[in-house]
Amino acid sequence: MRSLLKVIPESDMFRANAAFREKHEVPDDILPSCLYKEPYFSCPPTEELREFRVIFSTYMSSFRLHDKGLTAGHFSHIFLVDASSAIEPETAVALTNFAEKSTTVIVTGQPGDNSRWVRADMARQKGLKISYFERLFKSRPYRSLNPMLITHLDQ
């Protein structure tokens, strides 16, 4: 968000937070792009949400946007940032609610990073102990490192 603030006006971006996230956990330079109504974060009405050029959210908090009325096809692009630390059910919240055929989905991550701990035995047995990014990275289209599908960025 900080990088985009250099080229996109703050008024064109919204940061959706979990309702009961602590206000002091949100950086001061990001807070103006959030909607905080004591004692919790909220989302503006649907009409206002539709006006933002860029909306930031965690995977799980993206459900709040769907709950406000944004639907599949609203976003031309969905960026799953740091998907190497997200399990598939988390990423599915954003993808199932907002992606359609014409939506461009960009998945970022680091091969070999571990997803957070998966506690449910059934989930671990069914392969959900690896991240969404790792599962994609191991799938056939992406194993070839085709530059049309994979781009390695140096930091």
Phi and psi in degrees as a GROMACS rama.xvg file:
@    title "Ramachandran Plot"
@    xaxis  label "Phi"
@    yaxis  label "Psi"
@TYPE xy
-61.0707  -40.3874  ARG-2
-64.2744  -43.1685  SER-3
-69.0481  -28.0588  LEU-4
-60.9287  -20.328  LEU-5
-73.9646  -22.6273  LYS-6
-126.076  -12.8462  VAL-7
-123.085  130.374  ILE-8
-58.8315  142.611  PRO-9
-53.4507  -34.7497  GLU-10
-67.578  -14.3655  SER-11
-93.6001  -0.122832  ASP-12
-124.783  145.192  MET-13
-131.599  139.917  PHE-14
-114.046  110.696  ARG-15
-84.6212  127.118  ALA-16
-113.781  159.988  ASN-17
-59.9422  141.741  ALA-18
-52.9557  -44.8282  ALA-19
-105.161  26.1206  PHE-20
-64.7047  143.94  ARG-21
-70.4066  131.517  GLU-22
-58.3167  -38.6646  LYS-23
-68.4077  -12.062  HIS-24
-80.6078  -14.415  GLU-25
-93.4605  124.853  VAL-26
-56.9026  145.055  PRO-27
-56.3037  -35.2492  ASP-28
-77.9594  -13.9215  ASP-29
-96.7751  -28.3497  ILE-30
-52.3806  -38.7013  LEU-31
-61.9224  -19.4428  PRO-32
-90.6034  4.83707  SER-33
-109.103  162.241  CYS-34
-113.281  109.344  LEU-35
-116.469  119.4  TYR-36
-121.86  110.155  LYS-37
-39.7262  123.989  GLU-38
-106.316  18.7245  PRO-39
-145.538  165.571  TYR-40
-81.0558  147.514  PHE-41
-141.28  -175.661  SER-42
-117.78  147.224  CYS-43
-70.6765  170.087  PRO-44
-58.4474  157.667  PRO-45
-52.9836  -43.017  THR-46
-59.3613  -40.115  GLU-47
-70.7495  -40.7749  GLU-48
-57.8616  -40.0399  LEU-49
-66.1082  -18.9457  ARG-50
-82.7001  -19.2875  GLU-51
-72.6203  138.152  PHE-52
-76.0369  -32.8671  ARG-53
-136.644  132.409  VAL-54
-124.837  129.25  ILE-55
-104.574  142.025  PHE-56
-161.437  156.399  SER-57
-75.0487  168.521  THR-58
-58.2344  -49.6883  TYR-59
-71.4699  -37.8976  MET-60
-71.947  -12.9757  SER-61
-63.4089  -21.294  SER-62
-60.7169  -30.9594  PHE-63
-61.0273  -35.1217  ARG-64
-68.1258  -41.5669  LEU-65
-64.5801  -42.0934  HIS-66
-62.1849  -28.6468  ASP-67
-81.1145  -9.07347  LYS-68
117.493  -2.29605  GLY-69
-74.6657  138.451  LEU-70
-126.253  174.336  THR-71
-55.0258  135.16  ALA-72
96.9515  -12.9254  GLY-73
-64.9052  -41.35  HIS-74
-95.8001  132.2  PHE-75
-76.4248  -29.9939  SER-76
-134.53  141.307  HIS-77
-125.673  123.764  ILE-78
-104.391  115.155  PHE-79
-93.4096  89.0746  LEU-80
-79.8176  134.289  VAL-81
56.4154  46.9767  ASP-82
-68.1364  -8.3953  ALA-83
-73.3543  -8.92233  SER-84
-114.549  12.5206  SER-85
-115.607  136.102  ALA-86
-83.4683  159.48  ILE-87
-56.4079  -42.2527  GLU-88
-58.6012  -32.4526  PRO-89
-66.9689  -46.9107  GLU-90
-67.6707  -29.5729  THR-91
-64.4678  -28.4121  ALA-92
-57.9248  -49.1527  VAL-93
-71.5754  -44.3941  ALA-94
-69.3408  -43.4029  LEU-95
-70.7007  -27.9908  THR-96
-86.108  -25.0895  ASN-97
-127.201  -18.5435  PHE-98
-90.9021  143.235  ALA-99
-138.638  -176.65  GLU-100
-52.6749  -40.1334  LYS-101
-85.344  -3.03401  SER-102
-79.8093  129.615  THR-103
-87.317  125.048  THR-104
-112.431  123.123  VAL-105
-110.652  123.494  ILE-106
-112.724  123.077  VAL-107
-115.222  153.235  THR-108
170.734  -176.479  GLY-109
-122.823  119.346  GLN-110
-56.1276  137.445  PRO-111
92.6816  -14.9309  GLY-112
-66.1435  146.798  ASP-113
-96.3895  142.419  ASN-114
-74.8247  166.133  SER-115
-62.7831  164.712  ARG-116
-60.297  132.549  TRP-117
-105.009  116.398  VAL-118
-85.7954  -32.2089  ARG-119
-72.2728  124.55  ALA-120
-57.4174  -42.3756  ASP-121
-60.9408  -42.3368  MET-122
-63.5731  -43.0926  ALA-123
-63.7095  -42.7346  ARG-124
-65.2007  -29.3791  GLN-125
-89.6269  7.49556  LYS-126
92.2783  10.3515  GLY-127
-84.4201  7.76585  LEU-128
-83.1075  -3.68936  LYS-129
-103.497  157.648  ILE-130
-75.2052  161.568  SER-131
-58.6811  -43.4211  TYR-132
-59.8212  -46.22  PHE-133
-63.5583  -40.0757  GLU-134
-62.788  -44.5102  ARG-135
-62.7763  -44.5136  LEU-136
-60.7157  -29.8434  PHE-137
-88.5355  -10.4338  LYS-138
-77.5981  156.015  SER-139
-51.3206  -50.3781  ARG-140
-60.8106  -29.4037  PRO-141
-94.8432  -16.0866  TYR-142
-65.4358  -25.6068  ARG-143
-74.7675  -11.6518  SER-144
58.4081  30.9739  LEU-145
-55.9228  124.718  ASN-146
-62.529  -14.7685  PRO-147
-74.5192  -20.0843  MET-148
-116.125  -30.6116  LEU-149
-125.189  132.614  ILE-150
-130.415  125.202  THR-151
-94.477  126.858  HIS-152
-109.305  134.493  LEU-153
-87.1218  143.372  ASP-154
